[in-house]
Amino acid sequence: MPYFSKEDIINLPGIERMHLINSCGGIKSGNLIGTVSKAGVSNLAVFNSVIHLGSNPPMLSFMLRPTTVERHSYDNFYQNSYFTVNHIHEDFVDKAHQTSAKYEEDVSEFEKVGLTEEYIQDFKAPFVKESKIKMGCKYINEYYIEENGCRLIIGEIQHLTFYDGLQGKDGFLDLAKANSAGIIGLDGYVKAQLIERYEYARPDQTLKPLKR
């Protein structure tokens, strides 16, 4: 069984270290974050760090890498306070990944990768039309991570829309039915497959699957 100490990890070649540490934490969410600049240029970028933060109020968060280089998504939502979060699905993982290319600020990734920009309910940021689950969020706050220069961005969900047939009676969204994709590391895309749902766990009681 391979074993790596901290010193072993630090001494790995940069690319190997990057892939190892980015993948060892497990499968992450796959989302496209949409924003628009003051000049009206739309921006779309792939993120694998979106996580649930709370349901009342409905909030999510994601990690933004250091702003020592241009971060068009950050510049846009910092200026106008709004962004969208759009699920990546199996049928356009290639287009989603292409948004990680370093396009110029005056170039729209929507146009370059072949995804469709749409606006819903006069929300001030573009959604991905092809996405089956999407959220319109307002930038609320950010926390600077001193240890590595990243920023934890906090957003409040103000709009949520999804395709018919994905929601259960208890509110649960079945991401497997939506063919939503997860991400391993920086460039590995995986399918979502529901193994089982379980009832609320209580001490000293037999755990039972939920009836579906």
N, C-alpha and C positions, 0 to 999 in steps of 0.2 A: 504494500500500500504506500503510495507516494506521501511524503511528509515535507512540509516547508516551514521553517522557522521564519520569524520576521526578517532576520538577516538574509536568509535564502531568498525571500520575496524581493527585498530591496536590491539584491544583486542580480536578479533576472534581467535579461534584455528588456528594454522598455516596452516593446510591442507585446512580448509574451507576458510580462507582468500586468499590462493593461487588460489583456483578454482574460487572464486567470482571475484577477480580483473583480473585474466587472461581471463575471459569470458565476462566481462561487456563492453569491448571495441569493441565487434562485431566480425564478421566472418573474419578470416585471411587467407592468402594464405597457401596452403600446398605444400611444396617442399622438395626434397631430394638434399642435397649438397654433391657432390662427389669430393674427393681429393685423392692424392697419396703421400706417404711418400718418403723420400730420399732412403729408403731401398726397395722401390717398393711395399709396402703394400697399397692396396686401402682402402679408408675409405668412409662411407656413413652415413649421419646423417639427421634426419628430422628437418626442420625449419618452423616456422609459422610466420616469420617476414620479408620475402622478399617483398620489395616494389619498384615500379617504381621510378626512380630518374630523368631521362631525356632521350630524344630520339636523341639528337644531341649534343654530342656523345651519343650513347645508353648506359645508365648506370642503375644499380640497387643497392640497399643496403639491408643489413639485420643486425639484432642485435645479437651480440654474448655475451653470459652471462659471468660473471667475470672469469678470468683465474686463479683464486685462486686454482682451481682443474685442472686436465688434460683436455685439449681441443684439441683432435687430429686433427679435421678439421682445426682449427686455426694454429696449428703448421705446418701442411702440406702446406697450401696456403701461409703462411707467409714465408716459406722457398723457395717454387718454384714458387709462384706468380699466380698459376692458380687453378680454381675450376669450377665445373659445377653445374647448377641449373636445376633440373628435376621435372616436374609436378608429383604430386601424383594423381592417378586415382582410381575410385571406386573399381576396381577389385584387387587392392593390398594395400589397406589402412592398413591391418593387418601387412603386411610385412614392410611397411614404418614405422609404429609406433614401431615395434620391433627394429629398428635401434637406438632408444633412450636408449636402454639398454647399460650399461657401459662395453663394451668389451675391452679387453686388446689391447695395441697399435699394437701388431704384428698379430692381428686377423682382417680379412676383413669382414665387415658387409654384403657385397654383398653375400659372401658364406654362412654366418650364417642365413640370412633371406630368401635366395632363389631368389634374384634378379640378373640380368645378367649385368656384367660389359662389356662395349664396348668403343672403342676409335674411334673418328671420325676426319678425316682430320689431323691426326698426332697431335691433341690437347693433351696437357700434363696433362690431368686429365680425369678420367673415367666418362662416361655418363651411365645412366640407360637405358638399351635397351628397357625395357617395357614401358618407358615414351613416351607419344605422343607429348610432347612439351618440348624441352630442349635447354639449353643455355650453351655455353662455355665462361667463364669470366676470365678476368685478374684482379688480386688484384691491386687496384690503391692507396687506402689510408684507414685510419681508424681514428676515433675520439673517444677518451676516454671520457666516461660519468662519471664525478666526483661524481655525486649524488648517483650512485649505483654500480659503477665499471664495467658496461657493455661497450662494444665497438661497435660503428656503423661502419660496414665494407662497403667500396665502391668498386664496381666492374664494369668494362667496358665489355659490351657484345661484344665478338669477333666472336662468331659463334651462329647461331640460326637455329634450324631445327624442323620440325613438320610434322605430318601426312597430307596426301592429304585430301582435302575436309573440312578443318577447317578454311580456310582463305576466307574472303569476298573480293569483288572487291575493297573495300576501304582500305584493309589491315587488317581489324579487325579480330582477332582470336576468334572464338566461343568456349569458354571453356566448355560450356554446351554440345556441340557436342562431345568434347573430353572426357567428363565424368571426368573432373578435379575435385578434391575434395578440399574443404575448411576445416578450422579447427576452432573449438570453444574452447577457453581455451587451455589446454595442451593435451587433449585426446579425444575430440569430433570431429568426421569427418562428414562432410555434403556434399550433392550434390550441384552442380552448376546448376541453372535453369535460363535461360534468360527470364526476364519478358518483357522487351521492350528496344529498342534503340531509341533515340530521336535525332532530328536534332540539330544543334548548337543553343544554347539559346541566344536570343537577347531581350533587354528591349522592352516592349510594343508590342511584337509580339506573336501571338498564337503559342504555342509549338506543333509541330507535330511529330508523330512517323516516323522513317525512313522507307522507303519502302524496303521490303525484298523479 
